[in-house]
Amino acid sequence: MGLPDHHLTEGEQRIRSFHPHWKRLVVPFLALVVIIAASSAGIFFMPSFAYDTYARLAVAAIAVGLLTVWSFVPYLRWKNTAYVLTSHRLTISTGVLSKSNDDIPMSKVNTVSADQTLMERILGSGTLNVESAGEQGHVTLRDIPRIQDVRAELFRALDDASDEEP
């Protein structure tokens, strides 16, 4: 997930691989339930008339289109967003049809901070802010599951990386 083992450098070890928090899928799941219920009711309770078959097909086609846009695409985005923390870098992989990979070397990380709202604290997720000396400078990762564990592992990796430097 995110970074295959054969892409790791010599001596590099995978610490953690994860997707964004599952809370990103709540709204797409609710949309799925509402669209299926509404389209089923629309098809079932549609009165009989000359072109009722075409009307039912139109309702089904609209339902499939809405399901694609409001449920399937968000799920694919969630499933194809991966974060990989290794002993040498933090990799962010995004994209469904085309892939984008961003690597932040541990040696370039300056500051790591985590923010959590009350609901995020209850769910165990949060926002991770990583400042580095690289091109981007500041990366914000939203909806990170088990944010405190990830932050602690990131600090351990940073300490290990600083110990290895001359």
C-alpha positions as CSV (number, residue, x, y, z in Angstrom):
1,M,0.0,0.0,0.0
2,G,1.5,3.3,-1.1
3,L,5.1,2.3,-1.3
4,P,6.0,-1.2,-2.4
5,D,8.8,-3.0,-0.5
6,H,11.0,-3.1,-3.6
7,H,11.1,0.8,-3.6
8,L,12.6,1.0,-0.2
9,T,16.3,1.9,-0.1
10,E,19.0,-0.2,1.5
11,G,18.6,-0.2,5.3
12,E,15.2,1.5,5.1
13,Q,12.4,0.0,7.1
14,R,8.7,0.5,6.9
15,I,7.3,1.8,10.2
16,R,3.7,2.4,9.4
17,S,1.4,2.4,6.4
18,F,-2.1,3.9,6.6
19,H,-5.0,5.6,4.8
20,P,-6.9,8.7,5.9
21,H,-9.3,8.1,8.8
22,W,-12.5,6.2,7.9
23,K,-14.6,9.3,8.9
24,R,-14.0,10.5,5.3
25,L,-16.4,7.8,4.2
26,V,-19.3,8.7,6.4
27,V,-20.9,11.2,4.0
28,P,-20.4,9.0,0.9
29,F,-21.9,6.0,2.8
30,L,-25.0,8.1,3.8
31,A,-25.3,9.3,0.2
32,L,-25.2,5.7,-0.9
33,V,-28.0,4.7,1.5
34,V,-30.2,7.8,0.7
35,I,-29.7,7.4,-3.1
36,I,-30.6,3.7,-3.1
37,A,-33.6,4.2,-0.8
38,A,-34.9,7.2,-2.9
39,S,-34.4,5.5,-6.2
40,S,-35.9,2.2,-5.1
41,A,-38.9,4.1,-3.7
42,G,-39.2,6.1,-6.9
43,I,-39.1,3.0,-9.1
44,F,-41.5,1.0,-6.8
45,F,-44.1,3.7,-6.3
46,M,-44.1,5.0,-9.9
47,P,-47.6,4.8,-11.4
48,S,-48.2,2.8,-14.5
49,F,-48.4,4.9,-17.7
50,A,-47.4,4.5,-21.3
51,Y,-43.6,5.2,-20.9
52,D,-43.2,3.9,-17.3
53,T,-40.4,1.6,-18.3
54,Y,-38.3,4.5,-19.7
55,A,-39.1,6.5,-16.6
56,R,-37.9,3.7,-14.3
57,L,-34.7,3.3,-16.5
58,A,-34.1,7.1,-16.2
59,V,-34.5,7.0,-12.4
60,A,-32.0,4.1,-12.3
61,A,-29.5,5.9,-14.6
62,I,-29.7,9.0,-12.5
63,A,-29.2,7.0,-9.3
64,V,-26.1,5.2,-10.8
65,G,-24.7,8.6,-11.8
66,L,-25.2,10.1,-8.4
67,L,-23.8,7.0,-6.7
68,T,-20.7,7.3,-8.9
69,V,-20.1,10.9,-8.1
70,W,-21.1,11.0,-4.4
71,S,-20.1,7.5,-3.2
72,F,-17.8,5.6,-5.5
73,V,-15.4,8.4,-6.4
74,P,-14.9,9.5,-2.8
75,Y,-14.2,5.9,-1.8
76,L,-11.7,5.5,-4.6
77,R,-9.9,8.7,-3.5
78,W,-9.8,7.5,0.1
79,K,-8.6,4.0,-0.9
80,N,-5.9,5.5,-3.2
81,T,-4.5,7.9,-0.7
82,A,-1.8,6.3,1.3
83,Y,0.8,7.5,3.9
84,V,3.9,5.5,4.5
85,L,6.3,6.3,7.3
86,T,9.7,4.7,6.9
87,S,13.0,5.0,8.8
88,H,14.2,7.5,6.2
89,R,11.1,9.3,4.8
90,L,7.4,10.1,5.0
91,T,5.7,9.2,1.7
92,I,2.3,10.6,0.6
93,S,0.7,8.8,-2.3
94,T,-2.5,10.1,-3.9
95,G,-4.4,9.7,-7.1
96,V,-6.9,7.3,-8.8
97,L,-6.0,7.3,-12.5
98,S,-2.7,9.2,-12.2
99,K,-0.5,8.8,-9.2
100,S,1.3,11.5,-7.3
101,N,4.0,10.6,-4.7
102,D,5.6,13.1,-2.3
103,D,8.5,12.1,-0.2
104,I,9.7,14.1,2.8
105,P,13.2,12.9,3.9
106,M,13.6,12.7,7.7
107,S,16.8,14.7,7.5
108,K,14.8,17.7,6.1
109,V,11.9,17.7,8.7
110,N,12.1,20.7,11.0
111,T,8.8,20.8,12.9
112,V,5.9,18.3,13.5
113,S,2.7,19.3,15.1
114,A,-0.7,17.8,15.5
115,D,-4.1,19.4,15.8
116,Q,-7.4,17.8,16.9
117,T,-10.9,19.1,17.3
118,L,-13.1,17.6,20.0
119,M,-14.8,15.2,17.5
120,E,-11.3,14.2,16.2
121,R,-10.2,13.4,19.7
122,I,-13.2,11.2,20.2
123,L,-12.5,9.4,16.9
124,G,-8.7,9.3,17.4
125,S,-7.9,11.2,14.3
126,G,-6.4,14.6,13.6
127,T,-4.3,16.9,11.4
128,L,-0.6,16.4,11.1
129,N,1.5,19.5,10.1
130,V,5.0,18.8,8.9
131,E,7.4,21.6,8.1
132,S,10.5,20.7,6.1
133,A,13.4,22.5,4.5
134,G,12.3,21.1,1.1
135,E,10.5,22.8,-1.8
136,Q,7.0,22.6,-0.3
137,G,8.1,23.7,3.1
138,H,4.9,22.9,4.8
139,V,2.6,19.8,4.4
140,T,-0.7,19.4,6.1
141,L,-2.1,15.9,6.3
142,R,-5.8,15.8,7.4
143,D,-7.7,13.0,8.9
144,I,-4.8,11.0,10.1
145,P,-5.9,7.9,12.1
146,R,-4.3,7.3,15.5
147,I,-2.6,10.7,15.2
148,Q,-0.8,10.5,18.5
149,D,0.8,7.1,17.6
150,V,1.8,8.4,14.2
151,R,3.3,11.5,15.7
152,A,5.3,9.5,18.3
153,E,6.6,7.1,15.6
154,L,7.5,10.1,13.4
155,F,9.5,11.6,16.3
156,R,11.2,8.3,16.9
157,A,12.1,8.1,13.2
158,L,13.4,11.7,13.4
159,D,15.6,10.9,16.4
160,D,17.0,7.8,14.7
161,A,17.7,9.8,11.5
162,S,19.5,12.5,13.5
163,D,21.6,9.8,15.3
164,E,22.7,8.3,12.0
165,E,23.9,11.7,10.6
166,P,27.6,12.5,11.0
